[in-house]
Amino acid sequence: MITILGPTASGKTSLAVRLANQFNGEIISADSRQIYKGMDIGTGKDISEYIINKNKIKYHLIDIINPNQNYSVFQFKIDFNKSYNEIQLNGKNIFLCGGTGLYLESILLNYEISNTPPDNNLRKKKISLSLNQLILDFKRQYPKKYNSLYHITKRRIIRSMEILNQNENLDMNLNQLNTTKTLVLGIKINRTKNLSLIRKRLFYRLENGMIEEVEQLINNGLDIERLNYFGLEYKFIGKYINNEFSFNEMRDKLNIAINQFAKRQMTFFRRMEKRGIQIHWIDNYDSALELVKAYYENILN
């Protein structure tokens, strides 16, 4: 399997599609929001990118559930394994592509995770708190379980509370896969360039249907709390629609939030390296191409 990761707006999908086209592959998405139907522009599905030279690259784990349904890393591992086996049966090569570090790491380090059910009452109670309030709340209840590298989003903190409140073990047993069977490519991009691409992409999406997408989700019954749960585009546009922000305030605050998100992604990827995952950082297609060629040649030999 080839894994492609990188911060938001770095060009992961484009690279994965080009490589999958070159090496007879199919793509498994490792994105925690692209699994939801009707959340297209805000999550950057860019389905049109999966067509290259009139060849449609098959993708998996995109548009698989409705936005009002819950999903977990446990379920992602189940769905990933189904897709992995399906691609193998198709006689194709496997490309895992995404920016959700926890999803990627759960596969590369083979997490063993308890299937603790969601606690909807807890979620409704905690989702309105700020990130800092949640961190303080979590530290107060479970001081020995707080991990500053992992507990960086509201979703992760609330999920950890759900597990711990039900007396489940939060610790994950890690059994690293044989690294000779995997190749992990990370897109290396200058921070200034990444921020510029984020801003340009955001402005384009705001002008081309992203606000209307959130309005449609609300019209379909998705409430503000659920939009806040998804964060970033859905949270800030939801507040704009609810007249909590002016358009300019929403745009600028959202841009800052996405910039911060990209930084957190890179922090998580560096943590993955510390945990034994070798990431080959590349800054152009030719470099990726040579690494993948060498990888497949090594397997054949």
NORJOJO-V943779 format. One record per helix or strand. SS is the DSSP state (~ for helix, > for strand). FROM is the first residue (numbers start at 1). TO is the last residue. Records with the same first field share a line. If there is no record, write none. Layout:
SS->FROM-TO, FROM-TO
This chain:
>->2-5, 25-29, 36-36, 51-52, 55-56, 59-60, 65-65, 93-97, 112-112, 173-173, 183-187, 279-282
~->12-22, 47-50, 73-89, 101-108, 120-126, 131-141, 154-165, 179-181, 191-207, 210-219, 224-230, 232-241, 247-274, 285-300
